[in-house]
Amino acid sequence: MEYDEFVLLVAQRADVPEQQAAALTRATMMTLAERITAGQATDLAEYLPAELAPPLMPPVDLGQSFDTDEFVRRVCGRADTDETVARRGVAAVCMTLREAVPADEFQDTLDQLPSGFPAL
Protein backbone atom coordinates (compact mmCIF):
# COMPACT_ATOMS: atom_id res chain seq x y z
CA MET A 1 0.00 0.00 0.00
CA GLU A 2 1.31 3.44 -0.95
CA TYR A 3 1.46 6.34 1.52
CA ASP A 4 -1.15 8.44 -0.31
CA GLU A 5 -3.57 5.52 -0.36
CA PHE A 6 -2.98 4.87 3.36
CA VAL A 7 -3.70 8.50 4.27
CA LEU A 8 -6.73 8.66 1.97
CA LEU A 9 -8.22 5.58 3.66
CA VAL A 10 -7.59 7.10 7.09
CA ALA A 11 -9.22 10.36 5.96
CA GLN A 12 -12.30 8.53 4.70
CA ARG A 13 -12.61 6.32 7.75
CA ALA A 14 -12.07 9.12 10.27
CA ASP A 15 -14.15 11.58 8.23
CA VAL A 16 -11.41 14.22 8.25
CA PRO A 17 -9.52 16.10 5.51
CA GLU A 18 -6.40 14.37 4.13
CA GLN A 19 -4.04 16.88 5.78
CA GLN A 20 -5.56 16.10 9.18
CA ALA A 21 -5.49 12.36 8.38
CA ALA A 22 -1.75 12.64 7.70
CA ALA A 23 -1.24 14.32 11.09
CA LEU A 24 -3.37 11.70 12.84
CA THR A 25 -1.48 8.90 11.10
CA ARG A 26 1.90 10.33 12.11
CA ALA A 27 0.72 10.92 15.70
CA THR A 28 -0.70 7.41 15.96
CA MET A 29 2.51 5.87 14.61
CA MET A 30 4.63 7.87 17.06
CA THR A 31 2.43 6.81 19.96
CA LEU A 32 2.38 3.22 18.77
CA ALA A 33 6.19 3.31 18.74
CA GLU A 34 6.13 4.28 22.42
CA ARG A 35 3.81 1.39 23.29
CA ILE A 36 5.21 -1.59 21.34
CA THR A 37 8.68 -3.08 21.35
CA ALA A 38 11.29 -1.89 18.86
CA GLY A 39 11.31 -5.37 17.33
CA GLN A 40 7.59 -5.25 16.62
CA ALA A 41 7.89 -1.71 15.26
CA THR A 42 10.61 -2.92 12.88
CA ASP A 43 8.43 -5.83 11.79
CA LEU A 44 5.49 -3.49 11.08
CA ALA A 45 7.62 -0.91 9.27
CA GLU A 46 8.78 -3.60 6.86
CA TYR A 47 5.27 -3.72 5.34
CA LEU A 48 4.40 -0.03 5.44
CA PRO A 49 5.16 2.85 3.09
CA ALA A 50 8.59 4.39 3.69
CA GLU A 51 6.99 7.65 4.87
CA LEU A 52 5.43 5.84 7.86
CA ALA A 53 8.60 4.16 9.09
CA PRO A 54 10.37 7.16 10.73
CA PRO A 55 7.64 7.97 13.27
CA LEU A 56 7.27 4.26 14.01
CA MET A 57 10.98 3.75 14.66
CA PRO A 58 12.13 5.52 17.83
CA PRO A 59 15.89 5.79 18.44
CA VAL A 60 15.56 3.57 21.52
CA ASP A 61 13.27 0.73 22.53
CA LEU A 62 10.55 2.46 24.54
CA GLY A 63 7.89 -0.21 25.08
CA GLN A 64 6.07 1.87 27.70
CA SER A 65 2.95 0.59 29.40
CA PHE A 66 -0.04 2.92 29.22
CA ASP A 67 -3.75 2.47 28.67
CA THR A 68 -5.98 3.28 25.72
CA ASP A 69 -7.06 6.65 27.15
CA GLU A 70 -3.43 7.74 27.49
CA PHE A 71 -2.76 6.54 23.94
CA VAL A 72 -5.59 8.77 22.68
CA ARG A 73 -4.39 11.72 24.84
CA ARG A 74 -0.93 11.48 23.29
CA VAL A 75 -2.39 11.38 19.79
CA CYS A 76 -4.55 14.43 20.66
CA GLY A 77 -1.49 16.42 21.63
CA ARG A 78 0.61 15.36 18.68
CA ALA A 79 -2.12 15.87 16.09
CA ASP A 80 -3.42 19.03 17.79
CA THR A 81 -7.00 17.83 17.81
CA ASP A 82 -9.77 16.94 20.24
CA GLU A 83 -10.36 13.53 21.79
CA THR A 84 -13.28 12.58 19.54
CA VAL A 85 -11.30 13.18 16.36
CA ALA A 86 -8.24 11.48 17.86
CA ARG A 87 -10.26 8.36 18.70
CA ARG A 88 -11.69 8.23 15.19
CA GLY A 89 -8.21 8.78 13.79
CA VAL A 90 -6.60 6.04 15.87
CA ALA A 91 -9.37 3.63 14.89
CA ALA A 92 -9.00 4.57 11.22
CA VAL A 93 -5.22 4.11 11.32
CA CYS A 94 -5.65 0.71 12.98
CA MET A 95 -8.21 -0.42 10.39
CA THR A 96 -5.85 0.67 7.63
CA LEU A 97 -2.88 -1.02 9.31
CA ARG A 98 -4.90 -4.23 9.47
CA GLU A 99 -5.23 -4.10 5.67
CA ALA A 100 -1.64 -3.02 5.01
CA VAL A 101 0.25 -5.66 6.99
CA PRO A 102 -0.02 -9.45 7.23
CA ALA A 103 -2.59 -10.69 9.74
CA ASP A 104 0.02 -12.25 12.03
CA GLU A 105 1.99 -8.99 12.25
CA PHE A 106 -1.17 -7.03 13.01
CA GLN A 107 -2.10 -9.55 15.72
CA ASP A 108 1.42 -9.39 17.20
CA THR A 109 0.97 -5.61 17.45
CA LEU A 110 -2.48 -5.90 19.04
CA ASP A 111 -1.07 -8.35 21.57
CA GLN A 112 1.22 -5.56 22.85
CA LEU A 113 -1.57 -3.00 23.20
CA PRO A 114 -3.99 -2.48 26.11
CA SER A 115 -6.94 -4.85 26.26
CA GLY A 116 -9.51 -2.16 25.37
CA PHE A 117 -7.58 -0.99 22.36
CA PRO A 118 -9.37 -3.02 19.65
CA ALA A 119 -12.66 -1.48 20.83
CA LEU A 120 -11.58 1.84 19.34
The 8 nearest C-alpha neighbors of each residue, nearest first, counted from 0:
[[1, 99, 4, 5, 48, 2, 47, 46],
 [0, 2, 4, 48, 3, 5, 47, 49],
 [1, 3, 5, 48, 4, 6, 50, 0],
 [4, 2, 6, 5, 1, 7, 0, 8],
 [3, 5, 7, 1, 2, 6, 8, 0],
 [6, 4, 2, 8, 3, 7, 1, 9],
 [7, 5, 9, 3, 8, 4, 21, 20],
 [6, 8, 10, 4, 9, 5, 3, 17],
 [9, 7, 11, 5, 10, 6, 12, 4],
 [8, 10, 6, 91, 12, 7, 11, 92],
 [11, 9, 20, 7, 15, 17, 13, 8],
 [12, 10, 14, 8, 9, 13, 7, 15],
 [11, 13, 9, 91, 14, 10, 8, 87],
 [12, 14, 87, 88, 10, 15, 91, 11],
 [15, 13, 11, 12, 10, 16, 9, 87],
 [14, 16, 10, 13, 20, 19, 17, 11],
 [17, 15, 19, 18, 10, 20, 14, 11],
 [18, 16, 20, 10, 19, 7, 21, 6],
 [19, 17, 21, 20, 16, 22, 15, 10],
 [18, 20, 22, 21, 16, 17, 23, 15],
 [21, 19, 17, 10, 23, 18, 22, 9],
 [20, 22, 24, 18, 19, 23, 6, 17],
 [23, 21, 19, 25, 78, 20, 24, 26],
 [24, 22, 20, 26, 78, 21, 25, 88],
 [25, 23, 21, 27, 22, 26, 20, 92],
 [24, 26, 28, 22, 27, 23, 29, 21],
 [27, 25, 23, 29, 74, 77, 28, 24],
 [26, 28, 30, 24, 29, 25, 74, 31],
 [27, 29, 31, 55, 25, 30, 26, 54],
 [30, 28, 54, 32, 26, 55, 31, 27],
 [31, 29, 33, 27, 32, 28, 26, 34],
 [30, 32, 28, 34, 33, 29, 27, 35],
 [33, 31, 55, 29, 30, 34, 35, 28],
 [34, 32, 30, 61, 31, 62, 63, 35],
 [33, 35, 62, 63, 31, 32, 64, 30],
 [36, 34, 62, 32, 111, 33, 31, 39],
 [35, 37, 62, 39, 38, 60, 40, 61],
 [36, 38, 60, 40, 39, 41, 35, 56],
 [39, 37, 41, 36, 40, 42, 35, 60],
 [38, 40, 42, 36, 41, 37, 43, 35],
 [39, 41, 37, 43, 42, 38, 44, 55],
 [42, 40, 44, 38, 39, 43, 37, 45],
 [41, 43, 39, 45, 40, 44, 38, 104],
 [44, 42, 40, 45, 41, 46, 39, 104],
 [45, 43, 47, 41, 52, 46, 42, 40],
 [44, 46, 43, 42, 47, 41, 52, 48],
 [47, 45, 44, 100, 43, 48, 99, 42],
 [46, 48, 44, 45, 49, 51, 43, 99],
 [47, 49, 2, 50, 1, 51, 0, 46],
 [48, 50, 52, 51, 47, 2, 44, 53],
 [49, 51, 48, 52, 2, 53, 47, 54],
 [52, 50, 49, 48, 53, 54, 47, 55],
 [51, 53, 55, 44, 49, 50, 54, 56],
 [54, 52, 56, 55, 51, 50, 57, 49],
 [55, 53, 29, 56, 28, 52, 51, 25],
 [54, 56, 32, 28, 52, 53, 29, 40],
 [55, 57, 53, 54, 52, 40, 32, 58],
 [58, 56, 59, 55, 32, 60, 54, 53],
 [59, 57, 56, 60, 61, 37, 53, 55],
 [60, 58, 57, 61, 37, 56, 62, 33],
 [59, 61, 37, 62, 36, 57, 58, 33],
 [60, 62, 33, 63, 59, 36, 34, 37],
 [63, 61, 34, 36, 35, 33, 60, 64],
 [64, 62, 34, 61, 33, 65, 35, 36],
 [63, 65, 34, 62, 66, 113, 112, 33],
 [66, 64, 69, 63, 67, 70, 34, 113],
 [67, 65, 69, 68, 113, 70, 64, 112],
 [66, 68, 70, 69, 116, 113, 71, 115],
 [69, 67, 71, 70, 66, 72, 65, 73],
 [70, 68, 72, 71, 66, 67, 65, 73],
 [69, 71, 67, 73, 68, 72, 66, 74],
 [70, 72, 74, 68, 69, 73, 75, 85],
 [73, 71, 69, 75, 74, 70, 68, 76],
 [72, 74, 76, 70, 75, 71, 69, 77],
 [73, 75, 71, 77, 26, 72, 76, 27],
 [76, 74, 72, 80, 73, 78, 85, 79],
 [77, 75, 79, 73, 74, 78, 72, 80],
 [76, 78, 74, 26, 79, 75, 73, 22],
 [77, 79, 22, 75, 23, 80, 76, 26],
 [80, 78, 76, 77, 75, 81, 74, 22],
 [79, 81, 75, 78, 85, 84, 82, 76],
 [80, 82, 84, 83, 75, 85, 79, 76],
 [81, 83, 85, 84, 75, 86, 80, 71],
 [84, 82, 86, 85, 81, 87, 80, 88],
 [83, 85, 87, 86, 82, 81, 88, 80],
 [84, 86, 88, 82, 83, 87, 75, 89],
 [87, 85, 89, 83, 88, 84, 82, 90],
 [86, 88, 13, 84, 90, 85, 89, 91],
 [87, 89, 85, 91, 13, 86, 90, 23],
 [90, 88, 92, 86, 91, 87, 85, 27],
 [89, 91, 93, 87, 119, 88, 92, 86],
 [92, 90, 88, 9, 94, 12, 93, 89],
 [93, 91, 95, 89, 90, 94, 9, 96],
 [92, 94, 96, 90, 95, 91, 97, 89],
 [95, 93, 91, 97, 96, 92, 90, 98],
 [94, 96, 92, 98, 97, 93, 91, 99],
 [97, 95, 99, 93, 98, 94, 92, 100],
 [96, 98, 94, 95, 99, 105, 100, 93],
 [99, 97, 95, 96, 100, 94, 101, 102],
 [100, 98, 96, 97, 0, 95, 47, 46],
 [99, 101, 46, 98, 97, 96, 105, 102],
 [102, 100, 104, 103, 105, 99, 97, 98],
 [101, 103, 105, 104, 106, 100, 97, 98],
 [102, 104, 106, 105, 101, 107, 100, 108],
 [105, 103, 107, 106, 101, 102, 108, 100],
 [104, 106, 102, 108, 103, 107, 97, 109],
 [105, 107, 109, 103, 108, 104, 110, 102],
 [108, 106, 104, 110, 105, 109, 103, 111],
 [109, 107, 105, 106, 110, 111, 104, 39],
 [110, 108, 106, 112, 111, 107, 105, 117],
 [109, 111, 107, 108, 112, 106, 113, 114],
 [112, 110, 109, 108, 35, 107, 113, 34],
 [111, 113, 109, 110, 116, 114, 108, 34],
 [114, 112, 116, 66, 115, 67, 111, 65],
 [113, 115, 116, 112, 117, 67, 110, 66],
 [116, 114, 118, 113, 117, 67, 119, 66],
 [115, 117, 118, 113, 114, 67, 119, 112],
 [118, 116, 119, 115, 114, 109, 90, 113],
 [119, 117, 116, 115, 90, 114, 67, 113],
 [118, 90, 117, 116, 86, 89, 115, 87]]
